[in-house]
Amino acid sequence: MNIAGKRVTLRAMEKADCEMSREMFNDPEIENLVVGWALPVSSYAQERWFEAHYGDSLNLRFVIETPEDGAVGIITLTDIDWKNRRAVHGIKLAKKEHRSKGTGTDALMTIMRYAFDELGLNRLDSSWFEDNEPSKRMHTKCGWHVEGVRRQYVFKGGKFRDLTVAGILASEYYDLIRKNHYWDDTADSKKVPDNSGG
Ligand SMILES: CC(C)(COP(=O)(O)OP(=O)(O)OC[C@H]1O[C@@H](n2cnc3c(N)ncnc32)[C@H](O)[C@@H]1OP(=O)(O)O)[C@@H](O)C(=O)NCCC(=O)NCCS
């Protein structure tokens, strides 16, 4: 099923989305904001990657769509660990003009609901560079807690950069939606499960 947010829809990645993904990998502005090797990626390499990862149930990647702009980015749950019930979350919106309009927040709330309500995970992990204000603000607004700083963890742009590590527990997500009533006005608003207190 597609995963409905308040505004966004998270859907499966199609082969046709490889180009958006490739453009994001090749965009110096985005690559400077995320952890990674920052290699130029060809269409061939991107399609090979897509085929190699097709059907990988431990690393889920969804396309973020909005009604007005269609496919605008990608959101992920990777390194899913079923024993410890946790996963790593990542998100990228391809174009600057689609950012700072609440899309990231809705996509993050939606992937959290999916992770906790559908997959039964207990925690999500993420990380960001200290100067990535939109990422920091979005995660904090969505109930994430900073858990530490990995000093000089990533070498990028000729220097070692600190990486802020953060996480959210299922119980913290349920506390958040009880307080901010995020899903209350949606058609499929769900009662918060009674056993969600951690
Ligand atoms: C991070 C990202 C996914 C956030 O998505 P988004 O749609 O821009 O996020 P939102 O609009 O929902 O929320 C961003 C918040 O940061 C705020 N913000 C944006 N620029 C800011 C700045 N320079 N300083 C402080 N706050 C800032 C916005 O005002 C908004 O807060 P508000 O809702 O309280 O007004 C998106 O910016 C992105 O894809 N960036 C490039 C890739 C990236 O950095 N990925 C994350 C790696 S950890």
The ligand as an SDF file (V2000), in Angstrom:
LIG
                    3D

 48 50  0  0  0  0  0  0  0  0999 V2000
   16.2450   18.4250    5.7370 C   0  0  0  0  0  0  0  0  0  0  0  0
   15.0300   18.4510    4.8300 C   0  0  0  0  0  0  0  0  0  0  0  0
   14.5940   17.0450    4.5020 C   0  0  0  0  0  0  0  0  0  0  0  0
   13.8810   19.1590    5.5880 C   0  0  0  0  0  0  0  0  0  0  0  0
   12.7290   19.1650    4.7670 O   0  0  0  0  0  0  0  0  0  0  0  0
   11.8710   20.5210    4.6410 P   0  0  0  0  0  0  0  0  0  0  0  0
   10.6660   20.2560    3.8550 O   0  0  0  0  0  0  0  0  0  0  0  0
   12.7780   21.5850    4.1710 O   0  0  0  0  0  0  0  0  0  0  0  0
   11.5040   20.6940    6.1900 O   0  0  0  0  0  0  0  0  0  0  0  0
   10.3000   21.4940    6.8430 P   0  0  0  0  0  0  0  0  0  0  0  0
    9.9000   22.6460    5.9950 O   0  0  0  0  0  0  0  0  0  0  0  0
    9.2220   20.5230    7.2000 O   0  0  0  0  0  0  0  0  0  0  0  0
   10.9830   21.9450    8.2040 O   0  0  0  0  0  0  0  0  0  0  0  0
   12.2100   22.6180    8.1880 C   0  0  0  0  0  0  0  0  0  0  0  0
   12.2500   23.5590    9.3780 C   0  0  0  0  0  0  0  0  0  0  0  0
   13.5450   24.1800    9.4230 O   0  0  0  0  0  0  0  0  0  0  0  0
   13.3860   25.5810    9.4030 C   0  0  0  0  0  0  0  0  0  0  0  0
   14.5450   26.1450    8.7320 N   0  0  0  0  0  0  0  0  0  0  0  0
   14.8440   26.1340    7.4120 C   0  0  0  0  0  0  0  0  0  0  0  0
   16.0200   26.7700    7.2000 N   0  0  0  0  0  0  0  0  0  0  0  0
   16.4680   27.1400    8.4270 C   0  0  0  0  0  0  0  0  0  0  0  0
   17.6240   27.8440    8.8810 C   0  0  0  0  0  0  0  0  0  0  0  0
   18.5710   28.2470    8.0310 N   0  0  0  0  0  0  0  0  0  0  0  0
   17.7690   28.0620   10.2110 N   0  0  0  0  0  0  0  0  0  0  0  0
   16.8160   27.6430   11.0870 C   0  0  0  0  0  0  0  0  0  0  0  0
   15.7010   26.9820   10.7110 N   0  0  0  0  0  0  0  0  0  0  0  0
   15.5370   26.7310    9.4000 C   0  0  0  0  0  0  0  0  0  0  0  0
   12.0820   25.8100    8.6660 C   0  0  0  0  0  0  0  0  0  0  0  0
   11.5590   27.0990    8.9320 O   0  0  0  0  0  0  0  0  0  0  0  0
   11.2410   24.7040    9.2560 C   0  0  0  0  0  0  0  0  0  0  0  0
   10.8620   24.9860   10.5760 O   0  0  0  0  0  0  0  0  0  0  0  0
    9.3630   25.4810   10.9250 P   0  0  0  0  0  0  0  0  0  0  0  0
    8.4400   24.4430   10.3810 O   0  0  0  0  0  0  0  0  0  0  0  0
    9.3430   25.5830   12.3830 O   0  0  0  0  0  0  0  0  0  0  0  0
    9.1850   26.7970   10.2180 O   0  0  0  0  0  0  0  0  0  0  0  0
   15.2950   19.2440    3.4950 C   0  0  0  0  0  0  0  0  0  0  0  0
   15.6260   20.5610    3.8300 O   0  0  0  0  0  0  0  0  0  0  0  0
   16.3710   18.6090    2.6470 C   0  0  0  0  0  0  0  0  0  0  0  0
   16.0980   17.6920    1.8940 O   0  0  0  0  0  0  0  0  0  0  0  0
   17.6230   19.0960    2.7240 N   0  0  0  0  0  0  0  0  0  0  0  0
   18.7030   18.5810    1.8970 C   0  0  0  0  0  0  0  0  0  0  0  0
   19.1290   17.1690    2.3000 C   0  0  0  0  0  0  0  0  0  0  0  0
   19.3110   17.0390    3.7910 C   0  0  0  0  0  0  0  0  0  0  0  0
   19.8620   17.8950    4.4560 O   0  0  0  0  0  0  0  0  0  0  0  0
   18.8190   15.8960    4.3080 N   0  0  0  0  0  0  0  0  0  0  0  0
   18.8870   15.5970    5.7210 C   0  0  0  0  0  0  0  0  0  0  0  0
   20.2040   15.0650    6.0590 C   0  0  0  0  0  0  0  0  0  0  0  0
   20.2890   14.7090    7.8020 S   0  0  0  0  0  0  0  0  0  0  0  0
  1  2  1  0
  2  3  1  0
  2  4  1  0
  2 36  1  0
  4  5  1  0
  5  6  1  0
  6  7  2  0
  6  8  1  0
  6  9  1  0
  9 10  1  0
 10 11  2  0
 10 12  1  0
 10 13  1  0
 13 14  1  0
 14 15  1  0
 15 16  1  0
 15 30  1  0
 16 17  1  0
 17 18  1  0
 17 28  1  0
 18 19  1  0
 18 27  1  0
 19 20  2  0
 20 21  1  0
 21 22  1  0
 21 27  2  0
 22 23  1  0
 22 24  2  0
 24 25  1  0
 25 26  2  0
 26 27  1  0
 28 29  1  0
 28 30  1  0
 30 31  1  0
 31 32  1  0
 32 33  2  0
 32 34  1  0
 32 35  1  0
 36 37  1  0
 36 38  1  0
 38 39  2  0
 38 40  1  0
 40 41  1  0
 41 42  1  0
 42 43  1  0
 43 44  2  0
 43 45  1  0
 45 46  1  0
 46 47  1  0
 47 48  1  0
M  END
$$$$
